[in-house]
Amino acid sequence: MDTLLRNDVFEGKDGCQYRVVSNTSSANHGWVINLSQPHAWPVEREFNVLRHHSEHRSHTTRETLPEFAFYSEKARARANAAYEAIKPLVLNDDGTENKALFCEKTRSALVRARAAELAISKTTIYKYLKDWWTLGQTRYVLIPASARNGKNQPAGTGSRGRRPDDDRYAVFQMSANDIKWAKEIIQKRYIGNEHASLVGVHSDLIAQRYSLLDGNGARINLPEGERPSIHQLRSVLKKYFTQEDVERGKHGDKNFERELNPMLGSSLEECVAPGHIYEIDATILDVFLVAQANRNSIIGKPTLYLIYDRKTRLCVGFYLGLENASWTGMMLAILSIAVDKQALCRKYNVPYDPADWPAHGVFPAKFLADRGEGASHNSDRICDGMEATISNTQALLPIRKGLVESGFKSVHTAIKDEAPGYEPPRDAVKRRSPKYHLDAALTLDEIVSIILGQIVRHNRSKMRRFPLAPENVLDGWAAIPRELWTREVSHGGGVGTRYTHEYLHKQLLPVDTAQVTQQGITFRGCFYKSLEPTVRQWMVQAAVKKGFAVRCSYDLRLVDELIVHDSNGKSYTCTLTADSKRFAGYSYAEVKYLLSRELDMKKAKAPESEQARADQRAQAKAVVDHAIAATKAARTGAARSARRADTAAARGAEQTTRRREEVTMPPTTNIEETKGKVVRLRPEGSAATPSAEIQMQSVSDATPTTGSSLQDLLRNLALEHTNESTAK
């Protein structure tokens, strides 16, 4: 059991709390005062008997030391005066503790003498002594607890209004109900309304609670002095509502935490090593771009993705494209971590140094993204294939990933003075702002080159306010992102994992289900083929039995290729079939739109098709009805069973008649030309057969028309064949 010393507080076996006032020569014996009784005085006791093996602890009730730092000089002076009043009683002339004061008989005499000497009440001396012993025996425990002793407090009038200078009305004293009504209307009308003013709220309060209806039904406010003033309402606001309550109520919790919340934390608190947390986010780059094929065409603003390592501030990846903020852009930004940096710098004419990219191919344990693409279903691909997690920040709180947000600001700062077509964000919604898009001159590749150069500069530059550890400062470390990464990894190791670009590309592509048919593998309106024997056998199987589903990976931006996967994990790349090549170069969203438009047009033409079908059926019915009627008329009383289906003579006669009708169709050229091309089978003047006369008569009487040479040749051959048959 610990030894009790002066001012220690302990729990007695009787349930009361005691404070040690003074120790005697024995470690287990001394003077104590009961803190649980209101009129207790020091008594001499055995500590072990009181404690009964209980542990001593610090006292936490009202008898604690006062927060004297919040008191005024006046209050401190009063405490010093009180201490000087009891100092001769608690201390001897040599500065030792006066044990006689603890005894009740001698204490009374000493107090009376001191009170007479100072000409004050002995009750005051007793109060000073009681506070001295119960609160901790320091001079600042003698500061009175009254609000009138000089303690620093907000200004107020105790619910009384300000006295007018001209005494035109009496001071209004607010009651408990008045304060209640004031609090209710402040909470409802002022704090809950972003644009409400306190003057307007005060007018509503007077109209609701401090007004009367006259004989005409008009509402009359009570005169001043019979209702709270605007100053009293403001005092209630300051007394019962904090500034945080007002700001949160007027602007919302999200806006308060984003704009006004105290910034006490650090982004390094959750990060343990390089490669632990990557922050990723997207923004619209404030630069208008032009088309590469035609610089006179403005294509708008691109979307920029940045990825930063939280521990070292190293920019490890980026993507700049024309896609809106989506999983596709986020996927390409993540892929840029493993892309060949040397080829990338060569493509965009940026000097390459391997030291600028120490995190090449290193993927983190956690991605920190917002609640957009970072919360999509496709983001599960990161968790499944890369063994990483995705943490989503709260909505409307960009400060939760402030590192990448600062990266956007530095990029815009670097390009705003040089890039033509840059539009300041403040001018985007300003009326009559300059037409910045007319200055656009950069293509997408050119702005990518500028952004890439800015990232390289950032990775090489020293950061001004980076909190280096003291030991790192003594070791000569510089707050340069690429050096911090290298040194941190060499000293403490990183927690990232390295993957190849090929693996990541297949892993991050969205996965869905395609259908195998005899015509190919169909996916989202497109058909695909492959020369792989496995895919061919799939199509044969679908033709023999029925179609079946397979897993596939695809790129939302382009329909030209589809990657299908078999049950063994092997992948096959498929291309568009001949019928689907009309969609080459399109995205899946564009194909979906085209197919929907095609379907809409088909639906729009459906009434015309139905009408054409109805007209055809009506025409066919008329022919059939006429044929049936004619057939019945031709029977001439014969039985129906007397008809025969294979009469050769009737068939031959019909064929001869049809041949004559087909041959004697109107010619497509002039009759003179036709005569010149006909080979006469009989000399002129000889008698012709009746059929030939009829034939020549019909040919010569035909109306001449124009036609193609192929049609003329066919007709001439038919005439020659007819003449030969007639001659025979």
C-alpha positions in Angstrom: 0.0 0.0 0.0 1.4 3.4 -1.0 2.5 5.9 1.5 0.1 8.9 1.9 1.6 12.4 1.6 0.3 15.9 2.2 -2.7 16.8 -0.1 -3.3 13.1 -1.1 -7.0 12.1 -1.4 -8.1 8.6 -0.6 -11.3 6.6 -0.2 -12.1 5.5 3.4 -13.7 2.2 4.3 -16.7 4.1 5.5 -17.3 5.4 1.9 -16.1 8.9 2.6 -13.3 10.7 0.9 -10.4 12.2 2.9 -7.6 14.5 2.2 -4.3 14.4 4.1 -3.7 17.8 5.7 -0.5 17.1 7.5 1.8 14.1 8.3 3.3 13.3 11.6 6.5 11.5 12.3 4.8 8.2 11.6 4.2 7.3 7.9 0.7 5.8 8.8 -0.5 8.6 11.0 -1.5 12.2 10.4 -4.2 14.9 10.2 -7.0 14.4 7.6 -10.2 16.2 6.7 -13.4 14.5 5.6 -14.3 15.9 2.2 -17.7 14.2 2.1 -19.1 16.1 5.1 -19.9 19.8 4.8 -18.7 21.0 8.2 -15.7 18.7 8.9 -12.4 19.9 10.3 -9.0 18.3 10.5 -8.8 15.3 12.8 -5.8 13.0 13.7 -6.2 9.4 12.5 -4.4 6.2 11.6 -4.3 6.0 7.8 -4.4 2.2 7.7 -7.6 2.2 9.8 -9.3 4.6 7.6 -8.2 3.2 4.3 -8.7 -0.5 5.1 -6.4 -1.4 2.1 -8.0 1.0 -0.3 -5.9 2.7 -2.9 -5.5 6.5 -2.8 -6.5 8.5 -5.9 -6.8 12.0 -7.2 -10.0 13.7 -6.1 -12.4 14.7 -8.9 -15.3 16.5 -7.2 -15.7 20.2 -6.8 -12.9 20.3 -4.2 -10.3 20.4 -7.0 -7.8 23.2 -7.6 -9.4 26.1 -9.4 -8.4 27.1 -12.9 -6.7 30.2 -11.7 -5.3 31.1 -15.1 -8.8 32.1 -16.2 -9.2 34.6 -13.3 -8.5 38.3 -13.5 -5.8 40.2 -11.5 -8.5 41.4 -9.2 -9.4 37.8 -8.2 -5.8 36.9 -7.8 -5.3 39.9 -5.5 -8.2 38.8 -3.4 -6.7 35.3 -3.1 -3.4 36.8 -2.0 -5.1 38.9 0.6 -6.9 35.9 2.0 -3.7 34.0 2.1 -2.0 36.8 4.0 -4.9 36.7 6.5 -4.3 33.0 7.4 -0.6 32.8 6.8 0.4 33.5 10.5 -2.1 30.8 11.5 -1.0 28.0 9.2 2.8 28.7 9.5 5.1 29.4 12.4 7.6 32.3 12.3 10.3 29.9 11.1 8.1 28.7 8.2 7.2 25.3 9.6 3.7 24.0 9.8 1.7 25.2 12.8 0.3 21.9 14.3 -1.6 23.8 17.0 -4.1 25.0 14.4 -5.3 21.4 13.9 -6.5 21.2 17.5 -10.0 22.5 18.0 -9.4 24.2 21.3 -6.3 26.1 20.3 -7.7 26.8 16.8 -10.6 28.8 18.2 -8.3 31.1 20.2 -5.9 31.6 17.3 -8.8 32.5 14.9 -10.4 35.0 17.4 -7.0 36.7 17.9 -6.3 36.9 14.2 -9.8 38.3 13.4 -9.4 40.9 16.0 -6.0 41.9 14.7 -7.3 42.3 11.1 -10.7 43.7 12.2 -12.6 41.1 10.1 -15.1 38.5 11.1 -13.8 35.2 12.4 -16.3 33.5 10.1 -14.2 34.8 7.2 -11.1 33.3 8.8 -12.8 30.0 9.2 -14.0 30.0 5.6 -10.4 30.7 4.4 -9.1 27.8 6.5 -11.8 25.4 5.3 -11.0 26.2 1.6 -7.3 25.9 2.4 -7.5 22.4 3.8 -10.2 21.0 1.5 -9.0 22.3 -1.8 -5.3 21.6 -1.7 -3.4 24.2 0.5 -2.3 26.6 -2.2 -3.1 30.3 -2.2 -5.1 30.1 -5.4 -7.7 27.9 -3.8 -8.8 31.0 -1.9 -10.2 32.6 -5.0 -13.9 33.0 -4.3 -16.3 31.1 -6.6 -18.7 34.1 -7.0 -19.0 35.7 -10.4 -18.6 39.2 -8.9 -15.0 38.6 -7.8 -13.5 39.5 -11.1 -13.5 36.3 -13.1 -13.3 36.9 -16.8 -16.7 36.2 -18.3 -18.6 37.2 -21.4 -20.4 40.5 -21.1 -24.1 40.2 -20.0 -26.8 41.8 -17.9 -28.4 38.9 -16.2 -31.4 38.8 -18.5 -32.0 42.6 -18.1 -32.1 44.8 -21.1 -29.9 47.8 -21.7 -31.0 50.9 -19.9 -31.9 53.6 -22.4 -30.0 56.9 -22.3 -33.2 59.0 -22.2 -35.0 56.7 -19.7 -38.0 56.6 -22.0 -39.0 53.1 -20.9 -38.3 50.8 -17.9 -35.8 47.9 -18.2 -37.4 44.6 -19.2 -36.5 41.7 -17.0 -36.6 38.4 -18.9 -38.2 35.5 -17.1 -37.6 31.8 -17.7 -40.4 31.7 -20.2 -39.0 34.7 -22.1 -35.6 32.9 -22.4 -37.4 29.7 -23.5 -39.3 31.5 -26.2 -36.1 33.3 -27.3 -34.2 30.1 -27.5 -36.9 28.3 -29.5 -37.2 31.0 -32.2 -33.4 31.3 -32.4 -33.1 27.6 -33.0 -35.9 27.4 -35.5 -35.8 30.7 -37.4 -32.2 31.9 -37.1 -29.9 28.9 -36.8 -32.0 26.7 -39.0 -32.1 29.3 -41.8 -28.9 30.2 -43.7 -30.1 33.7 -44.8 -32.1 34.7 -41.7 -31.0 37.8 -39.8 -31.3 38.4 -36.1 -33.3 41.6 -36.7 -35.9 39.6 -38.6 -36.0 36.9 -36.0 -36.5 39.5 -33.3 -39.4 41.0 -35.2 -41.0 37.5 -35.5 -40.5 36.9 -31.8 -42.3 40.2 -30.9 -45.1 39.4 -33.4 -45.7 35.9 -32.0 -45.2 36.4 -28.2 -45.4 40.1 -27.4 -48.3 41.5 -29.5 -52.0 42.0 -29.1 -55.0 42.2 -31.4 -57.0 45.5 -31.3 -60.7 45.9 -31.9 -60.2 46.0 -35.7 -58.2 42.7 -35.7 -54.9 44.4 -36.3 -51.8 43.1 -34.4 -50.1 45.7 -32.2 -46.7 45.1 -30.7 -46.2 45.8 -27.0 -44.2 48.9 -26.2 -40.5 48.9 -25.3 -39.9 47.9 -21.7 -42.7 45.2 -22.0 -40.8 43.0 -24.4 -37.2 41.8 -25.0 -35.0 44.1 -27.0 -32.7 43.1 -29.8 -29.8 43.3 -27.4 -31.4 40.8 -25.0 -32.1 38.4 -27.9 -28.5 38.7 -28.9 -27.4 38.0 -25.3 -29.5 34.8 -25.3 -27.9 33.7 -28.6 -24.4 34.2 -27.2 -25.1 32.6 -23.8 -26.9 29.4 -25.0 -25.5 28.8 -28.5 -21.9 28.5 -29.4 -20.4 29.9 -32.6 -20.1 26.3 -33.9 -23.8 25.7 -33.2 -24.7 28.7 -35.3 -22.3 27.9 -38.2 -23.3 24.2 -38.4 -27.0 25.1 -38.3 -26.8 27.8 -40.9 -24.4 26.1 -43.4 -24.6 22.4 -42.5 -22.1 20.0 -41.0 -20.3 19.2 -44.3 -19.7 22.9 -45.1 -18.5 23.6 -41.5 -16.1 20.6 -41.5 -14.8 21.6 -44.9 -14.4 25.4 -44.3 -14.4 26.1 -40.6 -13.5 23.0 -38.7 -10.2 23.2 -36.7 -7.3 21.5 -38.6 -5.6 19.6 -35.8 -4.6 16.4 -37.6 -2.0 15.5 -40.2 -2.1 13.3 -43.3 0.9 11.4 -42.0 -1.0 10.1 -38.9 -2.5 7.0 -40.7 0.4 6.4 -43.1 3.2 4.1 -41.9 5.6 3.9 -44.9 5.9 4.7 -48.6 3.4 2.7 -50.7 0.9 2.4 -47.8 -1.7 4.9 -49.0 -2.1 6.4 -52.4 -4.6 9.4 -52.8 -6.4 9.5 -56.2 -8.8 12.0 -57.5 -10.0 13.7 -60.7 -10.7 17.3 -61.7 -11.5 19.3 -64.8 -8.4 21.0 -66.2 -9.2 24.7 -66.7 -7.7 24.8 -70.2 -9.6 24.6 -73.5 -8.1 22.3 -76.1 -8.2 22.0 -79.9 -8.5 19.0 -82.1 -5.3 17.5 -83.4 -6.7 17.0 -86.9 -8.1 20.5 -87.1 -6.8 23.1 -84.7 -9.6 25.4 -85.6 -12.0 23.0 -83.8 -12.3 23.5 -80.0 -12.9 20.2 -78.1 -13.4 21.6 -74.6 -11.6 20.9 -71.3 -10.0 17.5 -70.4 -10.2 15.5 -67.2 -7.1 15.2 -65.1 -6.4 12.3 -62.7 -3.5 12.4 -60.2 -2.1 9.8 -57.8 0.1 10.8 -54.9 1.9 8.8 -52.2 0.7 10.1 -48.9 4.0 9.4 -47.0 6.4 11.1 -49.3 4.2 13.4 -51.5 5.6 11.6 -54.6 3.4 11.8 -57.7 3.3 8.2 -58.9 0.8 8.3 -61.7 -1.6 10.5 -63.8 -4.0 10.4 -66.7 -5.3 13.2 -68.9 -8.1 12.5 -71.3 -11.4 13.6 -72.8 -13.5 11.0 -70.8 -15.6 12.3 -67.9 -14.6 11.4 -64.4 -15.4 7.6 -64.4 -13.9 4.2 -63.7 -12.3 4.3 -67.1 -10.2 7.4 -66.3 -9.4 6.0 -62.8 -8.3 2.7 -64.4 -6.0 4.4 -66.9 -4.5 6.5 -64.1 -3.8 3.4 -62.1 -2.3 1.7 -65.1 0.1 4.7 -65.5 1.9 3.6 -62.3 3.3 0.6 -64.3 3.5 2.1 -67.8 7.0 2.4 -69.3 8.1 5.8 -68.1 11.0 6.0 -70.6 8.7 5.4 -73.6 6.2 7.9 -72.1 8.8 10.6 -71.7 10.1 10.0 -75.2 6.6 10.2 -76.7 5.9 13.6 -75.1 9.4 15.0 -75.5 10.2 15.2 -71.7 13.7 14.5 -70.4 13.8 11.0 -68.7 15.6 10.2 -65.5 14.8 6.9 -63.7 15.4 8.7 -60.4 12.2 10.7 -61.0 10.1 7.6 -60.9 11.3 5.5 -57.8 7.8 4.1 -57.3 7.5 2.7 -60.9 5.2 -0.3 -60.8 4.7 -0.2 -57.0 1.0 -0.4 -55.9 -0.2 0.5 -52.5 -1.9 -1.3 -49.7 -4.8 1.2 -49.9 -6.2 3.6 -52.4 -8.0 6.7 -51.0 -10.6 7.9 -53.3 -13.9 9.8 -53.2 -17.4 8.3 -53.4 -17.6 8.4 -57.2 -15.7 6.0 -59.3 -13.9 4.8 -56.1 -17.3 3.4 -54.9 -18.3 1.8 -58.2 -18.7 -1.9 -58.7 -15.7 -2.0 -61.0 -13.4 -0.8 -58.2 -13.7 -4.3 -56.7 -11.2 -5.4 -59.4 -8.5 -3.6 -57.4 -9.4 -5.5 -54.2 -9.6 -8.9 -56.0 -6.5 -8.9 -58.2 -4.1 -6.4 -56.5 -4.8 -7.4 -52.9 -5.4 -3.7 -52.1 -8.2 -2.0 -50.4 -10.2 1.2 -51.4 -11.1 3.7 -48.8 -13.8 6.2 -49.6 -13.7 9.7 -48.0 -16.8 11.5 -46.8 -18.9 13.3 -49.3 -18.1 17.1 -49.7 -14.9 16.9 -47.7 -12.0 17.2 -50.1 -9.7 17.9 -47.1 -9.8 14.2 -46.3 -7.5 13.8 -49.4 -5.9 17.2 -49.3 -2.6 16.0 -50.8 -4.0 15.3 -54.2 -6.2 18.4 -54.0 -3.1 20.4 -53.5 -1.6 18.7 -56.5 -4.4 20.0 -58.7 -3.7 23.5 -57.4 0.0 23.2 -58.2 -0.7 22.0 -61.7 -3.1 24.9 -62.4 -0.5 27.3 -60.9 2.1 26.0 -63.3 0.1 26.3 -66.5 -2.1 29.3 -65.9 0.6 31.8 -67.0 1.7 29.9 -70.1 -1.2 27.8 -71.5 -3.4 29.6 -74.0 -7.1 29.0 -73.4 -6.7 28.8 -69.7 -9.9 29.9 -67.9 -9.7 30.9 -64.2 -12.3 29.0 -62.2 -13.7 32.3 -60.8 -14.5 33.4 -64.4 -16.4 30.3 -65.4 -19.6 31.6 -63.9 -18.9 35.3 -64.2 -21.1 37.4 -66.5 -19.4 39.0 -69.4 -16.1 37.3 -68.7 -13.4 37.1 -71.4 -13.9 34.4 -74.1 -10.9 32.3 -73.1 -11.9 29.4 -75.4 -11.1 31.6 -78.4 -7.5 31.6 -77.3 -7.3 27.7 -77.3 -4.2 26.5 -79.2 -3.0 23.3 -77.4 -3.8 19.8 -78.4 -4.3 17.0 -75.9 -0.8 15.6 -76.5 0.7 19.0 -76.0 -1.0 19.6 -72.7 -0.1 16.1 -71.6 3.6 17.0 -72.3 3.2 20.1 -70.1 1.5 18.2 -67.2 4.2 15.5 -67.4 6.9 18.1 -67.1 5.2 19.6 -64.1 5.0 16.2 -62.4 8.7 15.6 -63.0 9.5 19.1 -61.5 7.4 18.4 -58.4 9.1 15.1 -57.8 12.5 16.9 -57.9 11.6 20.0 -55.9 12.0 20.6 -52.2 8.8 21.0 -50.2 8.7 24.0 -47.9 6.5 22.8 -45.1 7.0 19.1 -45.1 7.4 17.9 -41.4 10.7 16.0 -41.4 11.5 14.1 -38.3 14.3 15.6 -36.1 16.6 12.6 -36.8 16.1 12.9 -40.5 17.0 16.6 -40.3 20.2 15.7 -38.5 21.0 13.1 -41.1 20.8 15.7 -43.8 17.6 14.6 -45.5 16.0 17.0 -47.9 12.2 17.2 -48.3 12.2 16.2 -51.9 9.6 13.6 -52.9 11.8 11.3 -54.9 14.6 11.4 -52.3 12.2 10.8 -49.4 10.8 7.7 -51.1 14.3 6.3 -51.8 15.5 7.0 -48.2 12.4 5.8 -46.5 12.3 2.6 -48.5 16.0 1.9 -47.8 15.7 2.6 -44.1 12.3 1.3 -43.1 11.1 -0.5 -46.2 7.9 0.1 -48.2 4.6 -1.7 -48.0 3.7 -1.6 -51.7 3.6 -4.5 -54.2 4.9 -4.5 -57.7 2.9 -5.7 -60.7 3.5 -5.7 -64.5 1.5 -3.5 -66.8 0.2 -6.5 -68.8 -1.2 -8.1 -65.7 -2.8 -4.9 -64.5 -4.4 -4.1 -67.8 -6.2 -7.4 -67.8 -7.0 -7.2 -64.1 -8.5 -3.7 -64.2 -10.6 -4.1 -67.2 -14.3 -4.4 -66.4 -15.6 -8.0 -66.4 -19.0 -9.1 -67.7 -20.7 -12.0 -69.4 -20.8 -12.6 -73.2 -23.0 -15.1 -75.2 -21.5 -17.7 -77.6 -23.7 -18.3 -80.7 -23.2 -19.8 -84.1 -22.7 -16.3 -85.6 -20.0 -15.5 -83.1 -19.6 -14.2 -79.5 -22.2 -11.5 -78.9 -21.6 -8.8 -76.3 -23.6 -5.5 -76.0 -24.9 -5.6 -79.6 -21.6 -6.5 -81.2 -20.4 -9.9 -82.6 -16.8 -11.1 -82.3 -14.8 -13.8 -83.8 -11.4 -15.4 -83.2 -9.1 -17.8 -85.1 -8.4 -19.7 -81.9 -9.5 -23.3 -82.2 -11.1 -23.2 -78.7 -13.3 -20.2 -79.7 -14.2 -22.0 -83.0 -15.3 -25.1 -81.1 -17.4 -23.0 -78.8 -19.3 -21.7 -81.8 -19.8 -25.2 -83.2 -21.1 -26.3 -79.9 -23.5 -23.4 -79.8 -24.7 -24.4 -83.3 -25.2 -28.1 -82.4 -26.8 -27.6 -78.9 -27.5 -24.0 -77.8 -25.6 -20.9 -76.9 -23.9 -20.5 -73.6 -22.3 -17.7 -71.5 -18.6 -17.0 -71.1 -16.7 -14.5 -69.0 -15.2 -11.5 -70.8 -13.1 -8.4 -70.2 -13.7 -5.3 -72.3 -12.6 -1.7 -72.6 -15.5 0.8 -72.4 -13.8 3.2 -74.7 -13.5 0.9 -77.8 -15.5 -2.0 -79.1 -12.8 -3.3 -81.5 -11.6 -6.1 -79.2 -13.0 -8.4 -76.6 -11.1 -10.7 -74.3 -12.9 -13.9 -73.4 -11.8 -16.3 -70.7 -12.3 -20.1 -70.5 -12.8 -22.2 -67.4 -9.1 -22.8 -67.1 -8.2 -19.2 -66.8 -6.8 -18.9 -70.4 -7.7 -15.7 -72.3 -8.5 -15.2 -76.0 -8.6 -11.9 -77.9 -11.6 -11.6 -80.3 -12.2 -9.0 -83.0 -15.3 -7.7 -84.7 -17.1 -9.8 -87.3 -17.8 -8.5 -90.8 -21.4 -7.5 -89.8 -20.2 -5.6 -86.7 -17.2 -3.8 -88.3 -19.6 -0.9 -88.9 -19.1 -0.1 -85.2 -15.2 -0.1 -85.4 -13.8 2.8 -83.5 -16.9 3.4 -81.4 -17.3 3.1 -77.7 -19.9 0.7 -76.1 -22.0 3.7 -75.1 -22.0 5.0 -78.7 -23.0 1.5 -80.0 -25.8 1.4 -77.5 -27.0 4.7 -78.7 -26.8 3.8 -82.4 -28.7 0.5 -81.8 -31.4 2.4 -79.8 -31.7 4.9 -82.6 -31.9 2.0 -85.1 -34.6 0.4 -83.1 -36.5 3.6 -82.8 -36.5 4.1 -86.6 -37.7 0.5 -87.0 -40.5 1.2 -84.6 -41.3 4.4 -86.5 -41.5 2.6 -89.8 -43.5 -0.3 -88.4 -46.9 1.2 -89.3 -45.8 1.6 -92.9 -44.6 -2.0 -93.1 -47.9 -3.2 -91.6 -49.8 -1.2 -94.2 -47.7 -2.6 -97.0 -48.3 -6.2 -95.7 -52.0 -5.5 -95.5 -52.1 -4.1 -99.0 -50.2 -7.1 -100.3 -52.6 -9.5 -98.6 -55.6 -7.6 -100.0 -54.2 -7.7 -103.5 -53.4 -11.4 -103.1 -56.9 -12.1 -101.8 -58.5 -10.4 -104.7 -56.4 -12.5 -107.2 -57.3 -15.7 -105.3 -61.0 -14.8 -105.2 -61.1 -14.1 -108.9 -59.2 -17.3 -109.6 -61.6 -19.4 -107.5 -64.6 -17.8 -109.2 -63.2 -18.4 -112.6 -62.3 -22.0 -111.8 -65.8 -22.7 -110.7 -67.2 -21.1 -113.8 -64.9 -23.3 -116.0 -66.1 -26.6 -114.6 -69.2 -26.7 -116.8 -71.0 -29.1 -114.6 -68.1 -31.6 -114.3 -67.3 -33.3 -111.0 -64.5 -31.9 -108.9 -62.8 -35.3 -108.8 -62.5 -35.3 -112.6 -59.7 -32.7 -112.5 -56.2 -34.1 -113.0 -53.0 -32.6 -111.8 -50.5 -34.0 -114.4 -52.0 -33.4 -117.8 -49.0 -33.1 -120.1 -51.0 -31.7 -123.0 -52.5 -28.9 -121.0 -49.1 -28.1 -119.5 -47.5 -28.0 -123.0 -50.2 -25.7 -124.3 -49.8 -23.4 -121.4 -46.0 -23.3 -121.8 -46.4 -22.5 -125.5 -48.8 -19.7 -124.8 -46.6 -18.2 -122.1 -43.6 -18.4 -124.4 -45.3 -16.5 -127.1 -46.5 -13.8 -124.6 -43.0 -13.4 -123.2 -41.3 -13.2 -126.6 -43.7 -10.7 -128.0 -43.0 -8.2 -125.1 -42.3 -4.6 -126.3 -38.7 -4.2 -127.5 -36.3 -1.8 -125.8 -34.8 -0.4 -129.0 -36.1 1.0 -132.3 -37.9 -1.4 -134.5 -35.5 -0.6 -137.4 -32.5 -1.7 -135.4 -34.3 -4.9 -134.5 -35.2 -5.7 -138.1 -31.6 -5.3 -139.1 -30.4 -7.8 -136.5 -33.0 -10.5 -137.4 -31.8 -13.2 -139.7 -34.5 -14.0 -142.2 -35.2 -17.8 -142.6 -37.1 -17.4 -145.9 -36.3 -15.2 -149.0 -38.3 -12.2 -149.6 -41.5 -12.9 -151.4 -41.9 -16.4 -150.0 -45.0 -17.2 -148.1 -44.7 -17.0 -144.3 -46.5 -19.2 -141.9 -49.4 -17.7 -140.0 -47.6 -17.8 -136.8 -44.6 -16.0 -138.2 -46.9 -13.4 -139.7 -48.5 -12.9 -136.4 -45.1 -12.7 -134.7 -43.8 -10.1 -137.1 -47.0 -8.2 -136.9 -46.8 -8.0 -133.2 -43.1 -7.0 -133.3 -43.6 -4.3 -135.9 -46.6 -2.9 -134.1 -44.9 -2.7 -130.7 -44.1 0.7 -129.2 -40.4 1.4 -129.2 -38.7 2.0 -125.9 -35.1 2.4 -124.7 -33.3 -0.1 -122.5 -29.9 -1.6 -121.8 -27.8 -3.5 -124.3 -28.0 -6.7 -122.2 -31.8 -6.6 -122.4 -31.7 -6.0 -126.2 -29.3 -8.9 -126.7 -31.5 -11.3 -124.7 -34.6 -10.2 -126.6 -32.9 -10.7 -130.0 -31.8 -14.2 -129.0 -35.3 -15.0 -128.0 -36.6 -13.8 -131.4 -34.1 -15.9 -133.2 -35.0 -19.0 -131.2 -38.7 -18.4 -132.0 -38.0 -18.0 -135.7 -36.1 -21.3 -135.7 -38.9 -23.1 -133.9 -41.4 -21.7 -136.4 -39.3 -22.7 -139.4 -39.1 -26.2 -138.1 
